[in-house]
Amino acid sequence: MAVPDVGAARRTSVLPRTGRVVPAFAIIGWRWISRNPAATIAPILLPFIFLTFLHLIAPHGLFPLEVVGAMLFTTQNIGSWVLGDSASWRIESALQDLFVASPLGKVRYLFGIALSNLIPAAPALVILAGILYVVGPPIPLAAWAVLAAALFVLWVLFSAIGIALSSRLKSQREIWPVGNLTFTLLGMMAPLYYPLSYLPPTWQEAAHFLPTTYAALLVQGALGLQPSTPSSLALDAALLLGSALAGIIIALKLYKWRET
């Protein structure tokens, strides 16, 4: 008669049952770039292409603003990677079914995938922040905090949009065109690489429907790259948070967690 291993059962019972989601998804993001270092080049490549051409054809005084725009654009594009990962895991691997059956929940699943895709984008954000420190005006610590907060809001918002869109895709062939079209279009419509006043009046009105516009206006004003007042900064911050919250709620409503 086999004797139960009481010690093994006791060791198993004391293992943590919560708090392991974030480290697990962080490992996924790290393993991606450790096995394929080129994954860290892709997030840097597209913003730097924009910066190179804009530096050649735009007034040099706008370069710090363009660097900030590249940081916002990079953060927004994390939503496209979230879309790709979540759609592939659901369609090809049926991995989402495993998470649905677990106590994980769709909100923690969202933050897990968002974190795993933030890690490959982090080197690009760090490099761009270094460039901004060198070429920009003296930036107080409070302005850096505003920039970090705006990046955080966009990271959560567009990750939610990406995961909501991914749940509506039916095949692998839809991932690339839907992701690129959606997030590139949103990035180009908002005044990320240029002041809002440079856009035609009709385009300016359309841009005010995008949370990214308020993130750009807030950061540009806080960093002293565009004229602003404390009241206008407070208004931009409120509009950014309000529109982002509305977008996240809508995205989570559209997100199909359980297949029906």
Secondary structure, DSSP 8 states (H G I E B T S, - for coil): -----HHHHHHHHTS--SS-HHHHHHHHHHHHHHH-GGGGTHHHHHHHHHHHHHHHHS-GGGHHHHHHHHHHHHHHHHHHHHHHHHHHHHHTS-HHHHHHTSS--HHHHHHHHHHHHHHHHHHHHHHHHHHHHHHS----HHHHHHHHHHHHHHHHHHHHHHHHHHTT--SGGGHHHHHHHHHHHHHHHS-SSS-GGGS-HHHHHHHTT-HHHHHHHHHHHHTTSS---HHHHHHHHHHHHHHHHHHHHHHHHH---S--
